[in-house]
Amino acid sequence: MSAIGRHVSKLSGYAPALPTPFDDEESIDGDAFERLCDLQIANGATALVVCGTTGEAPTLKSREHSDLIRIAVAVSRGRVPVIAGAGANATAHAVELTQDAEAARADAILSVVPYYNRPTQAGLYLHFRAVAESTGLPVILYDVPSRTACSLADETVARLAEMPRIIGLKDAAGDATRPMRLRPLVGTDFRLLSGDDALGLAYFAQGGDGCISVTSNVAPGLCRNMFMAWKLGQLPRAQRLARPIAQLTAALFRESNPVPLKYALNLLGLMSPRVRLPLVELSGQSQAELGRVLLSMCDEYSEYLIGTVRDHGEASRRAVAS
């Protein structure tokens, strides 16, 4: 296994699930994406996760998937692994996306539970086995029943964990106690990663290894410091930092992800708020609430926020306050 492959196999901490910036013609804004990738690495991201739910993957063309992965790989230059979303509700399509991601030099695959079809556990097992057998890359399972209307049973995760290429789970099932149940089934090396920012600290406390995060796009330092406080046994500090993370997370999920996230990053000067249909831009009421939360964060936790806030603080404050 390569050095970067070993890094993926020991993944912990916070890895941002990156949004896909679009320009006024709804094409990918490559410059904005490069800037975001570089800022996240500079602010302590342990991996870059591209072309996932937050990246509006269902609206991306195959060429766009590959282009985003290549940009992230070029920016990373091996500093952190690039984990590429490559899921689909048709197994053959998931395999094709997986192989395209490998050709684009991703370091690992994030493979979501097939949505809409509602397969049995036997079907899920065979789906992920086919994905794992189609690639030389590590595979992280992604369980998000609120979006797929189907979930991975603990026993199915355990069976899949026996395959050498399947190294972890992004768990967005909403159960903070799940790591405690899964750990005896999957062993100590299998990566258990929260996919739910609201449960981050609770998930770590039950044995989770890290978080693939939406909130860390905006507040990477806050998320990283909370995680490190937990790892160092500084529970009061971790709990204190978890409170503003929870407040920001609630504001970022008032409407469907990544709509509020893109609005927040627009206020911070990092990208357009544009999304692709069927998503639409953030409603006025949610804009006002997110603006108030972000302004409060700028006042109290500016040192923990993404670099643009520090570099262009006054301009950002005026935008948020308007």
Secondary structure, DSSP 8 states (H G I E B T S, - for coil): --HHHHHHHT--EEEEB----B-TTS-B-HHHHHHHHHHHHHTT-S-EEESSTTTTGGG--HHHHHHHHHHHHHHHTTSS-EEEE---SSHHHHHHHHHHHHHTT-SEEEEE---SS---HHHHHHHHHHHHHT-SS-EEEEE-HHHHS----HHHHHHHHTSTTEEEEEE-SS-TTHHHHHHHHH-SSSEEEES-GGGHHHHHHTT--EEEESGGGT-HHHHHHHHHHHHTT-HHHHHHHHHHHHHHHHHHTSSSTTHHHHHHHHHTTSS-----TT-----HHHHHHHHHHHHHHHHHHGGGS-HHHHHTHHHHHHHHH-
